[in-house]
Every structure is written in C-alpha cells, then in structure tokens.
Amino acid sequence: MVFTLREVRNLESVSRRLGYPVELVSEGAVTIVAPRREAYRRPDGVYEPAWAPVFYNPRMALNRDISVLFLRAYSELHGLRDVVVFEPLTGSGIRAIRYAVEASAYVYATDISAAAIRLASLNAEINRVRDRVVLEVADASEAMLRFSRRGIRPVLIDIDPFGSPIPFLDAAIEALGARGVIAATATDTAPLSGTHPRALRRKYDVVPGRTAWEKEQAVRILAGYIIRRAAAHEYGAKVLLAYYSDYYVRVFVELRKGARRADESLQELGYGAYCPSCNYTGYPGNEVKQCPYCGARMVLVGPLYKGQLCDKDLVEAMRKLANSTSLAQKNRVERLLETLRQECSIEKPYYRLDRICSMLRLSMPKIQEVVEELRRRGYQATRTHFDPRGFRTSAPHPIVINTVYELALKRGNTQRYE
Ligand SMILES: C[S@@+](CC[C@H](N)C(=O)[O-])C[C@H]1O[C@@H](n2cnc3c(N)ncnc32)[C@H](O)[C@@H]1O
C-alpha cells in the first residue's frame, strides 16, 4: 500500500485505507501516523496501546529519547559513522525512524505483525528515511540471525518487547559481531522486583527475594541475566547504562567476543542482601545468610549484577547532546541523566530513608540533609533516580544509621530508638 504525502495529510483517507482510525503524532524530530488514541481508551479513560491494531505507546517517549542519545554518544565516543541498528520488534516504527532521523543510523526493523510493518513503512516514507530503514514482516529472532548471516553487523540491537526480552536474547547475542551493544527493555517488573517470586525464579533463573531496593534489584537482575547469557556465548559484557523509569527496566550492555572477557564479567555477579531488621543493604555473598550487623536473617536475591550502573563518560556525552537536541521529554531526560551521573560510581544499593526512620521510630529528616551530612563526613552520597525516598552512599552501614539518627534527633524528635 503506497501513500502519497498529500494523501497522508488527509487522515480520514489514511484511516479508511489502513482500516482503523489514525492521528498524527510528533516525537523528537519525527512525525508519524499512529492509531488514534481516543479510539482505544479503557473505561477509566486511559489509552491502552495494546488494544490498538499497531503498537504505539507515547509513554515510552523518554525511553526512545534516551536510546537515540545513547546511540549518538556511543558513536561519537568510538568514532563510528553510519552505524547499523537492528530493531526487531518495531510496532509503528517510531523507534527505528528516530534512530535513522536523529542518529543517522541504518536500521533493520521487523515485526511479526503485517499491520505494523504497513504502518511503519508509511511512517518511514513520511519522514523520508525509506532508504535508511529496511522493514520486513518477520519473527524477531529469525530475522536477527538471518541479517547477521548476510554479514550485516549491528552496532546496536534494541529489544523492546511486550514483557520480558528473554525470548529474544540468545538470537540477539548470536547476531552480534565481535563487538556491539544490546539494549533491552523489560516491562515484567513484578517478577524482577520480587513481587512474583516464582516467576522470577522460573524466567530469570534467580533465587527470588524482595529487598527494600526493589527497583534497583530489577535492573541488576536483568543486567546480570544478560551477562550470564552473553558468557554462555563467550562474550564479555560491560554495563554502559541501566535505569528504571515509569513501569519498565532498561539496560544497555556492550558485548565483546572472548572467553576470558566472559569469565571476567561473571566476576561482577553476586547476591544482593537486605536486612528487614536493621535495613542493611549490600552484597555480602550468597553464603552469608545472617546480617553482618544485627544477626537477623536477611533477604538474599541473585545472581545479579553488582557493578556500576553506568559509564560516566558516556552519560556525560549524553548530557551534552541532550542540552542541544530537541527531545520529546527534555526536562525529564536531563534530570535522569544528571542523577545517573552522580549515582554511577556508588555500587552499593540504595537505602530507603522512610524505612530507616520507621525502624528508628523517628520522623524523617530531609533526604537532601542526609546526603549532605554523609558527604560532610567524607563519604560519597547522592539521591537516586530509583526512588524519591531513596539515597545511596559509600558510607558503612553503622555510619548511615547514625547519621540519619542524629539528623532526625536534631529535627526535634524526642522519641528514642529502643
Ligand atoms: C512493545 S511493542 C514494540 C514497540 C516499539 N519498539 C516502540 O518503540 O514503539 C512489541 C512489538 O513486538 C511485536 N512482536 C511480538 N512478538 C514478535 C516476534 N516474535 N517477532 C517480531 N515481532 C514481534 C508486536 O507485534 C509489537 O508490535
């Protein structure tokens, strides 16, 4: 089905030919035709993208903003031009088209749904990137392997599925050359954060648990799982960027071929711990069942990734680019990157100030005061993007608790912890 650009301006005619109501949507530097949101609202009035004939979710605009910035910054840092991207679950094509328009990439994009590819082709046409975006109706794994067998080597493979990226990971890893990045989104946050322990064990092969740092746990489990799958294919893995937003987890992991590299990456896996009694958080090892500070039985979850959540140089480059780029959610992107930049070098999971104060039976001091006081005492400390009630620090556990305790008392609390 070929549309002229003039026809696209007549949305009623496009709707008739596609067989469902559509509207024009602008995001970043592109404008696409998408299913008309008004027509796919739940009884509570919220737009439900999964009900539309082709998937387009405006709530993922930040995810796409960050992805485009990532690709531009990564290419810049490595001196790469005309990079190739695989986006095998493309839906409306918005992500593939943004990579082509905003990061000058060549994109191989597929979807199992013929309706999706019909719409994505129209969208590539409207944005005049038909020569940079190859679109095909195909199964994601089959297509990635086929492209790769033809010698097409992607710099980035972006797996953005419904739910978990697990079914597509092995093919994505096999489709990489000697070096490349896998970006994966997971929306199955209930298993990953420990709310559905059986599903967590089943899908991610992880000893399940629910820590107080559940959003970070979700990110670290997904990153850890990719590292383990990569090692099975003899790739070493480096986490370049990992974050949690809205209702999903997103990680960018660079893989490089080599058995020794794979062995080294596995060293970065371990078990995360949380003590429900004294709020200790850390990675004491899977043998340690008792809290090293209060002796209570801890929640242990793993294996998960214990290392840095992002690469500082990369985040810095992304921040600079964000500053001079028109993005769909510029303010949110800038805030997220700034917080991530500060969080990067503190590997220990975040603390929840409300939980510590509830344990101490004292009302909460300001979280920023806690961060500043920990810094004054010579430790790294920062807020976290994971949770507005959270902070992360390099300070040892007793120092953290004492600092919060003293600040809470200063605020006029009289009740003492017993
Ligand atoms: C979450 S949507 C993709 C959204 C898109 N990446 C974006 O940024 O807007 C997932 C898409 O995967 C497609 N899909 C599901 N299973 C697939 C498979 N095995 N192979 C290819 N596409 C598949 C669905 O048709 C759907 O369009």
The ligand as a Tripos MOL2 file, in Angstrom:
@<TRIPOS>MOLECULE
LIG
   27    29     1     0     0
SMALL
NO_CHARGES

@<TRIPOS>ATOM
      1 C1          6.2260   -3.1910   22.7260 C.3       1 LIG1
      2 S1          5.8930   -3.3250   21.0140 S.3       1 LIG1
      3 C2          7.2430   -2.5010   20.2470 C.3       1 LIG1
      4 C3          7.2680   -1.0320   20.4510 C.3       1 LIG1
      5 C4          8.3260   -0.3110   19.6450 C.3       1 LIG1
      6 N1          9.6350   -0.8790   19.7990 N.3       1 LIG1
      7 C5          8.3310    1.1680   20.0490 C.2       1 LIG1
      8 O1          9.3570    1.7090   20.4990 O.co2     1 LIG1
      9 O2          7.2710    1.8150   19.9050 O.co2     1 LIG1
     10 C6          6.2710   -5.0110   20.6730 C.3       1 LIG1
     11 C7          6.0920   -5.3820   19.2170 C.3       1 LIG1
     12 O3          6.6360   -6.6950   19.0300 O.3       1 LIG1
     13 C8          5.8710   -7.3450   18.0630 C.3       1 LIG1
     14 N2          6.1730   -8.7950   18.2120 N.ar      1 LIG1
     15 C9          5.7250   -9.6530   19.1520 C.ar      1 LIG1
     16 N3          6.3080  -10.8710   19.0060 N.ar      1 LIG1
     17 C10         7.1510  -10.7730   17.9390 C.ar      1 LIG1
     18 C11         8.0480  -11.6590   17.3070 C.ar      1 LIG1
     19 N4          8.2130  -12.9190   17.7430 N.pl3     1 LIG1
     20 N5          8.7660  -11.2270   16.2600 N.ar      1 LIG1
     21 C12         8.6240   -9.9460   15.8090 C.ar      1 LIG1
     22 N6          7.7670   -9.0580   16.3690 N.ar      1 LIG1
     23 C13         7.0590   -9.4570   17.4200 C.ar      1 LIG1
     24 C14         4.4500   -6.9170   18.3090 C.3       1 LIG1
     25 O4          3.6670   -7.0630   17.1410 O.3       1 LIG1
     26 C15         4.6510   -5.4520   18.7330 C.3       1 LIG1
     27 O5          4.4860   -4.5800   17.6470 O.3       1 LIG1
@<TRIPOS>BOND
     1     1     2 1
     2     2     3 1
     3     2    10 1
     4     3     4 1
     5     4     5 1
     6     5     6 1
     7     5     7 1
     8     7     8 2
     9     7     9 1
    10    10    11 1
    11    11    12 1
    12    11    26 1
    13    12    13 1
    14    13    14 1
    15    13    24 1
    16    14    15 ar
    17    14    23 ar
    18    15    16 ar
    19    16    17 ar
    20    17    18 ar
    21    17    23 ar
    22    18    19 1
    23    18    20 ar
    24    20    21 ar
    25    21    22 ar
    26    22    23 ar
    27    24    25 1
    28    24    26 1
    29    26    27 1
@<TRIPOS>SUBSTRUCTURE
     1 LIG1         1 GROUP 0 **** ****
